[in-house]
Structure formats: structure tokens, C-alpha cells
Amino acid sequence: MPVVRTAVILLGLPAGQPLNLRGDAPWYVSYFFSPTHGQASYWLKQTDNEVLLTGEVFDWAFIDDPAPDLSTRRKTLDRAIRAMEDSRGVDFSPFDVVVVVLGLRDGYPSNGGSDVATSRHRQHHGIVTRVNDRFDFVAHELGHALGLTHSFGDPAFKDPGEDYGGYAHPYCIMSAMAYGGIGSSYLPATPRDNRPEYSGLGPSLNATTALGHGWIHGHTYDPATAGAAEFTLRSRHWLGRDTALPPQAVEVLAPGGRNYVIEYRENADWDQGQGTPALIVAQGRGSTGDAHYPGTFATTYLALRRLPIAFGSWGGVYNGPGFGMAVIARSPADHTVTVRLRPGRVQPVEIAFTDHVETLREDEAGAGETTWAPGEKLCVVGTWDYRELANTQEAVVEASYPPADVPVTVAWTVDGTRLKGPSGQLLLSKQVQVANPRLDTQEDIRPVVVSYTIELLPAGARLRLANRPADETFELDVHATVSTSFGEAGDQAWVEFRGREYRYPPEFDRTRDSCLQNFIDIGRRFSKYKVLLPPDLWRRVRPDRVDQVQRLTDVLAYLHTERDEAAYRQAVGELATLVNDASVRPAPVELDSVAPVTIPDGPLAPPGHEVLPWST
């Protein structure tokens, strides 16, 4: 095991004012060299016990300088080393790294980071930090002491300490403390010992660099010679290199010697700051990081896919140059995730969701006739016979995850009530449409009873809902959430039960349709308005009624143009009946006020951000 011998100098510079310093030499020994929680612990984990940070802490020494110049790291390092050599006779020749911890009053300027340090007998990797600096800053600088370079990401990101793209890997310690402006380390509410030095914990070292140094094992996938293949990845935090366990990365080979590395991290240990389990994709050889620091296993971050993924979303898959990745399984107990890689591109898999209503029994409850005078009802005149019907109906809703090769669960809610058990009844207070022979819109608030049964399917579940005819006409908001160990998605249906209805002969409907179509045909030539409905109302319209609703909005546009207020009110009533919402208020808009929308050519991206076609 390589041992990195480190000297830590605690240097106080009061600059003419009293200092209130917390932490003595024993505390800093624990902070730097503890194998369970200190900086040594972090790098033991990242290198799988290949690099041991050990050494000695030299307790506080104070320099009486009213205005010390700490703007140059190298000068600060050399001054601290000289002071310890001269006043305490310290021999720094055994140490590979020298860390200077500055004790300063708040706000006093100093330049922290790495540089070359020189003692009487040799050169060292030097680090300047100060009391209260975060854990990730110190870990980052120690990474440089181990020969690691900055990790890269978004080429538009610019940090003063690096070229464009540097410090831009959101989930790598070698981008601390910038993380591309979008990432973070873990900031515990109460740090260890209540010290800021134990805030900013992690994240891990990126897998490209770790794999290059041999600190983790990885699968290898070459899209040019292999077809679709499945790989199981173990979380970076869970144990170390072990051939009996799944590796912790997949290296994807690409033309021209390029390579891409996929890793899996759970939000645990040094990666709590990332928030959720996630897959991370980065490029090694051929990347901007590699171009800046060739031969160092530097990397450039490309994408993150959080788990659980959303089925049907492009955020649930990754398409790189020449290969695509899809998540197909996850085992939280084993801390693993399984991905399928294939040449070319992959498409997101959506859940399957269907719904329909069946009339199981239609009982005639009565018969009669209705007479409408001219102008009394839109597009209806004369005397017509009807049959009063009581309908026993069943709504069938199915939700599934089509691959059907992983365990699937489906959670159902009806009107916001979670269904429990394989069967049961719901007592709901609903707004119902009360059927009447004049086909007027009549609404009431009534209790309704709905029975349900849930049937398991190989890849999902089927929900059956049954009405009572006496409960009239009402809608139910049915929502299903389909879940696997690695993803989930939900869908929604508006189910309508028509328990009672008055049915007129087919000629009645043909006559009305002909009249309405006449309004539409005239309106297309003369209407000056377009009638709009709220988007949330459109989402509730059953697919088999979309055309009818659209026709009515065209009729309304013509009637509004003609200023036929009575007919317009009747058409609004027809629309309310069709969408089961008596409060519906259409919005006429003058056609001259409708502006064309122009979509610019080319890909869309935020200003200042380069579009990376393969990073979506």
C-alpha cells in the first residue's frame, strides 16, 4: 500500500488582533488521518485501500506580523516551513506533502490551494488551507497531491481557477467546490464536532479516473463488435474490488480510441449530497478533460440519470455516440442496477394504459314523448319518442409495464382515494348529471357508491369499477402509478358512468347533427372568432367525445359572430352536458388577435450553452 506521508503545520497569524482558534494538534490528527472519518478515510475509500494518508501535525505556531502577505501560496508554504525548521528544528525530508492550516481573523485575505513547497532537503506538494475550510476543498487539494487533475463538464462553465469546462463535473471531488454550478457535496445539518471542516462531505472521485488507476473494476463493452448486452453495476459506495461481486463501472469503447464510463452511485456514504441513486455517464479518452490533461485519466461529465427513472421519459435512457443505455433492473438490497447497452440508439419505454366502459345490462325503466317548440333547444324541434334506460356499467382500466420481465406493482387511486385490498366499495360525494327527457343540464351533489376489484396481470394490473344505475351520470378520476425497482410512471383516465339516460331514435340524432353541421359550414366562411376551452378541461374530455366537443366550439364561434345570444346559451348548455361541467365558460377570441408562432431553426439550448447531441 502506497503511504503518503503528510506534515500538517498549524500556523497562527493574528495580524495585530486576538485569535479565537478551535482545534489543537490531536483534533487535526483525527481530521486528517483518521481511517474512519478523516481525510485519510475518504482517500482510502476512493482508492480501495491503495493509498494511505498518514503523517504528523505540528501544533500551533504564531508569527507576529501586523500585515502578513498571504497572496502567494508558494511564499506562504515556504514561510511556514522555514518557521518550523528554524524555531522547532523540524526535518521535512520524510514528508511527501506539506499542509499549512492558517489561523486568521475573519475576512483576512489569503490564497488557498496547491503549489510546490520547498524545505531544506527536498520539494513537496504543498497545500494552503485555513481554519473552517470545507472538507471537499481539502480532499480536492489532497487529490492533486496524489497526482489527480481537475474533472471537466459543461464547456460553457468557467471557473477562475481553470479553463472552460474545468471544475464542471457536478459529482466529482476533482471539481470541488464549483461542481459546474449544478452539483454539490453533502452539507449535514450538524457537522461532526460542530466544525465547518466536516461540512461539504464528498462526492466520490469520478469512475473514469478511478478505473484508469485500477481502483475499481469495470465491465467492457464494444458496440462495434457486440450486440445488445446487459451489465450489472454495483454502487460505488458498496465495498471495493471483489471479483465475486458485480463491478462498479462499464467502460464503453468507441472509434479512435475514445472511451466512455458509466457508474452507479447510491446516495450514501460519501455521495449523500447527490440526493438520489443515479447513473453517471462521462467520457475519458478524447474528452475535453483528456485534451487538457492527457495521460492522467481525466474525464468530462456528460449526463446523470436519476433513479427511479420516469418510464416514457428521455431522462430515463441515455444515447451516446454509437451506443444507447436503458435501465432494466435494480436491487436495493444488493446495491446494484442493471443496464442494457446496445449499438445505436434506445427509445424510452412507456407504460401501457387503457380504459373503456362497458354496459353490462340495459333495463328499460319507462317511455314517453317530448315536444320542443322552435328556438327552445338548439337544433331540436317537434315531438319525439324516447325510452328511459337504467344502465349497469363497468369501467375497465389496465396499467402495465410492457417488458414484463421484472416485478411490477400498480397503485390505484379513484378521486384521490387510494384503493386498498383486491376489492371493496367507495362511497363518494359527487356532482351528478340528473337525466331528464328534455335533455337539459341538471346537476346535483349526491352520494354515489362504486364497487371495485383489482386483478393482477403478468406486467401490471386491471381495475374494474361498477356503478349503480340510480346514481345517474358522474365522472371518476382514476389514476394508476406503475412501479418497478428502478422506475415508475403514472397515467390518468376520466371514467364516465351513465346510470340513467333518455334515448331518442336514431333520426333524432341525425337531424341534430345535420343542423349543427350547417352552422359549422357557414361559420367556416363567416366566423370572426375562435372559441377556446381551458387546457385542463380538454384533458378531461373522453377520447370518443373530442370530435363532438370540437364541433360544438365551432358552432359557438359562429353563434358568437352572429350575436345569437339565446342559441349561444343553449350551445353552452350542450357543451356542459358533454363535458360533465355546468360551470364551463368558453372563451371567444377574435381571429385577428391570434398571432402566428415561429419556431427557430436548429437545436434549442439555453444561451451560452453548447448543445451536445449525445448528452441527452
Secondary structure, 3 states (H helix, E strand, C coil): CCEEEEEEEEEECCCCCCCCCCCCHHHHHHHHHCCCCCHHHHHHHHCCCCCEEEEEEEEEEECCCCCCCCCCHHHHHHHHHHHHHHHHCCCCCCCCEEEEEEECCCCCCCCCEEEEEECCCCEEEEEEEECCCCHHHHHHHHHHHCCCCCCECCCCCCCCCCCCCECCCCCCHHHCCCHHHCCCCECCCCCHHHCHHHCCECCCCCHHHHHHCCCCCCEEECCCCCCCEEEEEECCCCCCCCCCCCCCEEEEECHHHCEEEEEEECCCHHHHHHCCCEEEEEECCCCHHHHHCCCCCCCEEEEEEECCEECCCHHHEEEECCEEEEEEEEECCCCEEEEEEEECCCCCCCCEEEEEEEEEEEEEEEEEEEEEEEEEECCEEEEEEEEEEEEEEEEEEEEECCCCCCCCEEEEEECCEECCCCEEEEEEEEEEECCCCCCCCCEEEEEEEEEEEEEEECCEEEEEEECCHHHCEEEEEEEEEEECCCEEEEEEEEEEEECEEEECCHHHHHHHHHHHHHHHHHHHHHCCEEEECCHHHHHHCCHHHHHHHHHHHHHHHHHHHHCCHHHHHHHHHHHHHHHCCCCCCCEEEEHHHCCCCCCCCCCCCCCCCCCCHHHC
